[in-house]
Amino acid sequence: MIRVMLVDDQAMVRTGFRMILEAESDMTVVGEATDGRVAVEMVPRARPDVILMDVRMPNLDGIEACELICAADEHARVMILTTFDLDDYVHAALRAGASGFLLKDAPPEQLVDAIRIVASGDALLAPSVTQVLIDEIARRPAGQPDAFPGIAELTDRELDVIRLMARGMSNGEIAAELFLGEATVKTHVGRILAKLGARDRVQAVVAAYESGLVTPGS
């Protein structure tokens, strides 16, 4: 059973999410918080597998709450849900440790699938959000690879894999592209995450862009 915690200052939004999630046989809502500060206090007691976090809230916003929760528990899985897909929200959320970023206008089935993906230990970004992130990084000065020591430790094959990860490819798609078994790709991804000290593949891709290893359009 996937334990989900809802964090949003609007009661109607929380009610809507609860109805969607509790209609699923493998999900249960274990807590609701009205702002980021309450969420930070509730997480140790509720022990959620996935936290659905709004961005704009009183007292403590979703980005700050995400950062505090992830700093306290390296296994925390936070998925940011918002009506805004602005650049600063996307990048700030990922830097804070978010494992997913989904817009609130996503259909219910996409929300449910996203929760399962994040709960399984993977990470997820809506396609529009991925493009926002890439566009933002493209506007920045080129990064320096030596700012990310783990980049230098990647093997040639791992470099191939992370470049395809940066294009948004799944393990199966990467396997087909490189003529490898999917299990082999999964092993490469695991080693990449370990070398970069990344929580998940999204953070690994952010590091690849920020270091200059991958450039938008490459």
N, C-alpha and C positions, 0 to 999 in steps of 0.2 A: 504493500500500500504506500503510495506516495503522499507524504505529509506536506501540505501546502499552507503557508501563512500569507494573509492578505494585508497589505499596508497601503491605505488610501484614506484621505480625509473626507471623502464623500461616501456616505452610508449606502446610497443607491448603487454606486459602482461596486462596492464590496458585496452587496446582496446579489447583484447580477453575476459577479464572478463565482460566488459561492454556489449559486444555482447551476451554473455551467459545470463546475468541477465536481460537485457531489452527485451529478448525474452519471459520472464515470465510475465504473466498478473498481478501478485501481487508484482512486484519489480520495482524500479526505482533507477538509479544512481544519487545521488545528489551532488557529488563532487569527484574530483581526486586530489591527492597530490603526489608530487614527492619525498618527504622525510618526516621523522617523525616530523621535526620542522614545516613544512608547515601544516602537518596534525593537530598538536596541535592548530595552529592558526585558521584553517578552521572549526573545529568541532562545536564551538558555533554558527557559522553562518549557516552551512549546516544542523545541527540537524539530523544526521543520526541515524537510528535505529540499524544498524550494521556497524562496520568499519572493512574492510578486510585489514589487516596490514602485509606487508612484514617485514622480520627481518633485513636483511643486506641492509642498505641504507646510503647514505652520510649525513653529518651534525648531524642527530639524528637517531639512529637505532629504529627498531620497538618495542623492549622491553622497552626502555626508554620512547618512545612516548606513549606506552600503559600505563605505570605507571603514566605519567603526566595526560593523558586523564581521566583515572579512578579515580585519586585522585581529579580531578576537578569536576567530575560528577559521583556519585555513581551508576547511572543508565546506564552508558555507557556500550555498548556491543562490545567488540573487539575480532575478530577472527584472530588469527595469521596464515598466509599462508606462507609457506616456502618450499624450496627444501631440507632443512636440518632437520633431526629428531634427532639431537644431544641432549644429556642429559641436558647440561647447558641451551640450548634454551627452552626446554620444561618446566623445573622447574622455570626458570627465568620468563617466560611468564605467568605462572600460579600465581606466587607470585606477579607479576605486576598487576594482576587483569583480565587477559584474560579469556574470556568465552568459547573459543574454540581454537583448534589447529588442522589444517588440512594441509596435504602436497599438494604441487602444482600439483603433478601428479594424484591427485584424479580426477575421471571422472566428467564431468559437472553436471550430475544429483546428485552426492554426494555433490558437492559444493552448489547447489541450496537447497537441503534438509537441509544441515548444516546451511545455513543462516536462513531458516525458524525456525529451532530448537532454534538457539541462539536468534532470534528476539522474540520468544515466551517467553523468560525468562529462558530457560533451558540452559545447557552447553553441549559442545560436544568435544570429543577427538577422533582422529583416533585410531583404535585398536593398531596399531604399536606404536603410541605415548604413549598410556596408559601403554604398556609394558615397554617402555623406562623409564617412570616416576617411575613405581614400582621397576624396576631394580636399579635405582639410589638411591631410598630411602632404598632399601635393603642393600646397601653398607654403609649406614650411621650408626653411633652408635644408639642404641635404644633411642627413645624420652622419655621425661618425661611427663606424663599426666597432672601434675600440671602446666605445661607451657601453657596449654589450659584450662582455668577455666571452659569453657562451657561444656567440656567433662564430668565433674563430675555431671553436671545438667541433663544429658540425662537419661531418664527412661530405664528400661530393654527393652521395646519394641522398643524405639528409637535406642538403641544400636544394636538390631537385624537388624533394617532397615539400619543403616549406614554401618554395616558390609557387607550387601548385595549390597548396593550402591558401596562399594569399590571393589566388584567383577564385576562391570560394568552392573549390572542389571537395567532394566527400572522399572518404577512404576508398570506396569502390571506384570512383572516377579516377583517382590518382593511380590506383592499381592498374586500371585499363590503359592509362596514358603511359605508364612506365613499364608495362608488361611484367608486373609483379603480382604476387598473391595478396589478397586483402589483409590477411593476417600479418604479412611482412610489412605492409604499409603501416598497420596499426603499431607494430613494434617500432618502426622508424619514428612515428609521431610521438610515441611515448618517450623515446630517447631525446627527441628535439625538445619536448617540454621540460625534461629533467635538466638538460644542458643550459636552457635559457631561464630556468627557475620560473617557468610560466605555469599558472593554474590550469590553463586549458588552451585549446588551439587559437582562440581569439586573441589572447594575450601574446601568444607566440607570433601571430601575424602582425600585431601592432609593433612588436619589437623588430620584426623583419623590415617593416616600413620605416620605423623611426631610425634604425641603424643605417638605412640606405641600401641594405641588402636587396630589397625589392623596391622598385619605383612604380608609381601609378602608370599603367599603360604598357609595362614591360611584359 
